[in-house]
């Protein structure tokens, strides 16, 4: 009887092994497309690009951005060291595409088309509008009130930390403290080119003399290199949060308040259409208010969506639609957008021009100071250090809206976009004010 039982057991094990062997293996996919089919799409796209037959306008541009962006992202997420410490797919999508432009691999007609689509075509605004609207409306209103009331504390911490470390490192490597702060730290914290470096150069020109272009040539390398460090540190902070869970809220800023998690498994196309319209209308109203209120339209949009959410002014169907639309956009177009950021906004000439050892150390110190300052001050008001560092620290130290997308993608915390935008836009306005005050005091 024992032998019979043993035979039955052996037979069962053999059958289990056979069934396991017969079970189909999980198929590798890129963009949720079987890899062989995606490879075919990639080859067809390459042929279209290099034979000059790529369709014009949105069709050809979006095709290139998705296919090339997903390919670079797939490579980055599977490359040792890069995937673990340098931002993975996010940084490869950005700097891979920037290198394609720098080296001439990407035809000029295609790079121009991508640049136009990102800027004049408004694709970056379209993406960010979806994330701001969906993430705020999908948030617990109590959490929103609690965070909004204290969020500027870690922003001030980031500014203080960056300036202190810039001054110390500058002194040690024979930079004057004024140059370390005015030429390196403040441009990095200033909210990007359009809202930061360009108006800052104008302020410097009015108060110190020389043309704005003279100062822009000094500020841009710091801005570009600071953005690189911000993306890399975002990835490292994500790894730190995974290893030390007590430091991380896994995408939540405030301790003791859980964000409402959307458990949506089946997307409703009609609800998503409603979410699309909601994102567009909030963005349009933000632009409209910008004609009357001296704040960046993104900042006004954030305030408006937050008021609507806290006051419970819109139906739940619109809230659900905005949340679903945000999830769709974030999952579908992030790597395409990062490819576009590399093409349209990342100047490798400026980055390479800044690659002296002292300059790199100083820029890295500024970004690290912003991280430490935001983490420390954020902890004082109950924020998780990792999330506080990423939003109030790194999103102050990157290149504005484009940098926010890259940093949040590298840190795997896209739901923090509203707070990233507050740091970039309102924090950037604070830096412009501060730069004028410092120059008036010391020059």
Buried (B, 14 or more C-beta within 10 A) or exposed (E): EEEEEEEEEEEEEEEEEEEEEEEEEEEEEBBEEEBEEBEEBBEEBEEBBEEEEBEEEEEBBBBBBBBBBBBBBBBBBEBEEBBEEBBBBBBBBBBBBBBBBBEEEBBEEBBBBBBBBBBEBEBBBBBBBBBBBBBBBBBBBEBBEBBBEBBBBBBBBBBBBBBBBBBBBBEEBEBEBBBBBBBBBBBBBBBBBEBBBBBBBBBBBEEEEEEBEBBBEBBBBBBBBBBBBBBBBBBBBBEBBEEEEEBBBBBBBBEEBEBEEBEEEEEBEEBBEBBBBBBBEBBEBBBEBBEEEEBBBBBBBBBBBBEBBBEEEBEEEBBBBBBBBBBBBBEEBBBBBBBBBBBBBBBBEBBEBBEEEEBBBBBBBBBBBBBBBBBBBBBEBBBBBBBBBBBBBBBBBBBBBBBBBBBBBBBBBBBBBBBBBBBBBBBBBBBBEBBBEBBEEEE
